[in-house]
């Protein structure tokens, strides 16, 4: 009944809404816009002081100056945030437009060893107060590999148009996060978009055109690969091994492999990118509106990948009565994505591995024919539609009492149609269709009271939020259709089971669907007290109820409190000096209803190579093992305790400002799969008790090296940094260690560490192998070590190399990261430089491991044997690795050793821009009276990187710290743009 009322309410109030902008940041943004059109008149001292003060103050908060960032062809919020706010670290495994990025605020709060874990750590993006939904991870349940989600796999954050953003703020303050509730437990990215404005109508037209350049690569052909492998065959290969030498390397007369290696001329090509947006706004105090429409194409120079975005935004604000206001915004977006043509992605989608013994040839003409076939016969359509909006009604009951009600909607849907012809897959064709959506409704009500008495200010707020999240997908795939001309899922003609056994009788259709719901109901109250602007106190009390928590623990009470002491106000100081202290407890949401359902188990009846295809061993359904693990009673809310102490200062008449925050965050009682006795038959039992602590420091320093003055150069600089350390403080049941696949969690250690063997070189002679003289040589799980094997340190001195000899090393999130930004202005010119850096971060080079472990990969026909066309390039330091016996049973090139652990620290010049306001010229002043600004600019991106990392780029590492070489490269991009304001 309640849901029906919500739907009726929604239908009655479209268009949807948002209201309001306030804070010094908007003052600053508006003032910077005014600076672009300042006439060449002398500035008085008051003007200069105002500019210097606003510029030095703004970035000491967690707000980001988006004006210079809009000069860059950034596609996602993550790209905008890099290096712009202290404590924000963005993971970007690939530069391919539209692929997922992970925004971390103040470190990892939970385990992140697979792609399905990123939702537990990702900060929430709020657009006009609406929390954007995230794609649920339950689709991974039907996938053997988690390289990509099924469906379009497009990051929802890619739908936000940079042109529509007016301000971005990173919310880290504990009390403010508590007011936002559980959806903001991992931090909040608060975005305000373009909206209505009182006054004269304003029209703006902005656009840029640019190119993404080709990367510099060093290709090689089969001759290089043959010489590489001969190092191993000549030293360790037997006669039988040499008889099994790959055919494509055996014939040196084969020009496809031994001829020219010029595949890069087809795979890499200069790509064009552009954007165009038009905005209009105006109105009066009683009613105003804003409209923005835009189209953007972001393209990469690799594999013809690109993303096209279409965006329409409409905002209206009305004041029918002085005591009643209505505000609404609706934003509709569409994304169309051309994805990569990687073999690995194709095989994982199909859940099928063909014969991988013969790779793609590196010859340009051969690869061109292959790509023509791919372009003409493959269907790979990826579409994402996004609708977001809200409506807010505000009623002034009394002069000090206000009631507001808001209804919000966030809806994302993804559609993918895929067809691979038989020529690509050993005479078997394949098709799939996907339709999925993420839907969020929020209904909020708030009663606010404010009272001013002499120097005292008192405020109180009570409110309630109710939200419903619905995640759903429908997926179908089919193999072995009658021909390559039927590319749709036509499901007719199936009359009996015998039809499914026909080798070419028609489509073999498999269907999958799933649905997940998450409901959250919150009641909260906030109290605030201020005395003479010297002392400010605030407190938030919340009760949150979640549908995904078991009934006896469904409601969680969480308190928070904060205090601010303006020392400068109390002692009448000239410069800013204040101290903020805040604490909060916030519940951590769970987006699966499995735990709330109570006692249960799950048994997978599928083949090991495809969990969705049933085997003949049906009796496993009534016997053990139960592969998902046991879920019992007693599972409760996890929660996060946040503590922060912040000092804000300014010096030299507020030309220099600093902000330093010391923080501690403890995420407690998280659910983890813990071991049980093997005779139980379960893979484990789910229990509360996993706790992670993050401690660190955020610092921001801003100021004018050269202040604004009439007719002279000004130089504004900003440095932000974060020091972070995470620690696993507890595990369920008081245990000290827990295995997570090929990772180890140990109490007292960081949760993002690698669990590796320590490599000490190579055994050159038998005498070097411990125990060989006694006739019981060192062994690896029963396999004796021999000459040519890796020398791994036997940590416990038991003459056996096994998991007990692994040690925790490195970490895949940085200990120290941030950005360094500069803005120089001279009359109508401005120059912006943006640097980012990360120190104390490591990556595990799986690309190198697979490259050297060619025998095991090819013999077993695994994903490690897939050789993409871009693997025909010299991107490894081959002198770095010893020549081990690749046929050894000890697997000397296994990836879980520190031989492949690399320092992935870096310093980057991400962007540089130069702009000039043409409206300052006399010609434009005299001929176009309505012109407010004509800003012409050029930008360069991804200019240079300083790093020790031997892979393509230290940023292009998977979310778990593993570098596999699949991330499409970040290359230099150049754009020319023009912004017209009328």
C-alpha positions, 0 to 999 in steps of 0.5 A: 500500500505504501509503495503504491502511494509513492508511485501515485505521488511520483506520477502527480509531481513530475517534473522532479526536483532539487533546490538551493545552493549556499556556502562560500564555495558558490561565492567563490565560483561566481567571483571567479567567473566575474574575474574572467570579464573584469575590465582593465581598470585599477583594483582598489585594495578592497577588491584585491583583499577579497580575491585573495581571501576567497581564493586562499579559503576555498580549498581549505574546505573539502570543496573542489574548484571545478572551473579549471577542471572543466577545461579538461576532457574528463568523463567521470567524477573519479577523473575530476577528483584525482589529486583535488581533495585530501583523502580521496584515492581513485582506482582506475584499472583501465583508461577505456571510456565507461569502465568502472572506477573505485573512489576511496575516501580515507582508505579501505573499510572492508576486504577488497580481493575481487571485483565484487568487493568494491561496493563495500568500499566505494564512496557514494555520489550524491547529485543534488542530494540524491544518492546514486545507486550502485550496480549490485554484485549478485550478477557475479554469481553466474560468472566463472570469472569476475573480470567484467560484470555481465551486461554493458558493464558501464560505470554509472558515474560516467553518466554525470556530465561535467558541464552540468556540475557547479560544485563538488564537495567531499564530505568527510566530517563525521557529523555531516556523514551521520546526518546523511546516514548509512548510504554515506558510510564510506564517504560522500561526494556531494555534487550540485548541478546547473540550476535556475538563477534570479536575474537577467537571462543567461545563455552559455554555449561551450564546446571542445574538440580534441585528439587522443594520441597513439601510445609509443610501443615496441612491437615484436614478432615470433622471432623475438618470442622464439629467442625468448623461449629458446633460453628455456628450451636450450637449458632445461628442455627435454627431447619430448619438450622440444617435440611439443614446441608450438607450431606457430614458432616452429616455422620461421618461413611463416611470414604471418608470424615471422614477418613484419610486426606492425599490428599497432598500426591497426590497433592504435589510431588517433581518436577524436573526442568532443563535447558541446553543451547549451545552457539557458537560465533566468527568471525572478525571485518568484520563479526561475528555471535552468536548462542544459543539454549536451552531447559528449564523445570520449574516445581512446586511441586503443581498439576503437573504444569510445563512449557517447553521452547525451544529457538533458537537465531541467530545473525549476524553482517556484515561490507561489507564496512567501511561506511556500516554495517548490523546487524540482530538477530532472536529469535524463542521460543516455550512454552508448559504448563501443567496447574493446575486442579483447579475446579474454572478455569474449571467452569469459562472456561465453564461458568457453575456452577454445584451443589457445595454442595458436594466437593472433598473428602480429602482422598488420594485414592479417590483423586487419582482415580479422578486425574487418570480420569483427567489425562487420559480423559482430554485434556488441551494443551497450546502452545505459539509460539514467534518469534522476530527479527529485521534488522538494516542497518547503513550508514556513509554518512559523518564522522559526519553523520550517517543514520540507518534504522531498521525493527522489528518484534514481534509475539506471538501466543497462542493455547489451546485445551481443553476437559472435559469428561462428568464424570467431569460435571454432564454427560455433556462434554465440549470442546473448541479451541482457537487461538489468536495472538499479532503481532507488526511491527516497521519500524524506520529511524534515521539520527544522526549528531555528531560534536566535536570542542575543548572541545565542543560536539554537537549531533543531531538526527531526526527520525521517527517510525511507528508501527502496532499492531494487536490483534486477537483471534478465540474461539469456545466452545461446550457442550454436545457432543455425547460421550467422544471419540470425543474431537475435534470441528467437526462442521457438521450435523447441518442443522436447528435450531431444531438440537440445541435443541436436548439434545444429538444430537451432539456438541453445538458449540458457536463461538467468534472472535475479532480483534483490531488494534493499529497504532502509527506514531512518528516523533522526534528530539533530540539535545545534547550538552556537554561542556568539560564533565562538562555540558551535555544538551539534549532535545527531541521533539516528535509528536505522532499520534495514530489510537486509538485517535479521529481524531481531537486529533490524534496527540500529541506534547510532549517535554522533556529536561535534564541536567547533571552537573559533579561537580567532573570534574569541580572542579577536585574532586577525587570521582564521584559527579554529578547531573542530572535533567530531565523532559519529557511529554509522551503520554499514548497509548490506545489499544482499538479503541472503543474511536476513533470510536466516539459516540456509545453505547453497550447493552449486551443481554446475560444471567447474568451468561454468557454474550455471551449466548443470552436471549429471551429479544431481545427488550433490544437491542432497549431500555436501559440500555446500559451496556457498557456506552456512548462514545461521542466526545472530547476524547483526548490523555492522557499523563504522565509528568515525573520529576526527580532529581538524585545525584550520588556520590562515596566515599573512592576512589570509593569503595562506590557509591550512587545514589539517585533519587527524582521523580514525575510522573503525568499521566493526562487526562486518560479516565474513566467511569463517572456517568450520570443521571439514566434516560439516561439509560447508565451505564455512560459516558466515559470522560477524566480527571482522573489524578494520581500523583506518588512521591517518592525516589529511592536510591541505595548504593553499595560498598566493605565492604572488597575490592578485594585483593590478596588471601583474602576475598572480600565482595561486597554489594548492597542495593536498596530501593524505597519510593512511594506514589500515589495520585488521583489528579483529576476526570473527570468533577471535581467530587471528588469521583467515584465508581469502583465496590466495590472500591472507587476513591477519589481525594486526596487519593491513587488509590490502597486503599481498601474501607471497613467497620471498624469492632469493634467486635460483638454485644453480647447483644441487649442492645449494638445495637444502637437504640434498646431501642427506637425500631428502631435498627441500620440497614444495608440497611433495615435489623436490626442488631441483637445479633451475628452481626458484629459491624461496625462503623456508620461513619455518625451517621445516624443509617444506615450502608451502603456504606457511612460508608465505609472508605479508608484503607491500600494499595495493593502496598508497600510504601517502597520496594527493595532488599539487595544483597551480593557477597563474593569471595575468590580465585575461590569461590563465595557466593551470597545472595539476599534479598527482602522486601516490607513494608506498603503493605496490602492484603484483605483475601478473602480466610478467608471471603469465608471460614467463609461465607459458608452459603451464598456461598453454598445456592447461589451456587456461586464461593465462594462455590467451595472447591478445594482439597487444601482447606482441609488444615489449613491455617487460624488463626481461633482464629482471627475472631469472631463467627458471625451469618452466617445466618444474613441478614447483611452478617457479613462475607462480605469481604469488611471490615477491619476484613479481611485486613492484613499487607502483609509486608515481608522480604525474603531471595530469593536465596543463591548460592555457586560456584567454578571455577574448571578451577583454578585447576592444573588438568584442566589447564594442560589437557584442554588447551582450557578451559576458565571456568568450573564453578560449583555451587549450589543454594537454592531459597525461603529459608525463609520469615518473615511476619505477613501475615496469608495466604500462602505467602504475594507475592501470592496476586492478582493484586488488592490486594485480596488474594483468596488462589489460588496462587500455593505456592513458595517452596524451590528449590535446583539446581546443575549447571555447566557452561563450556566455551571453 
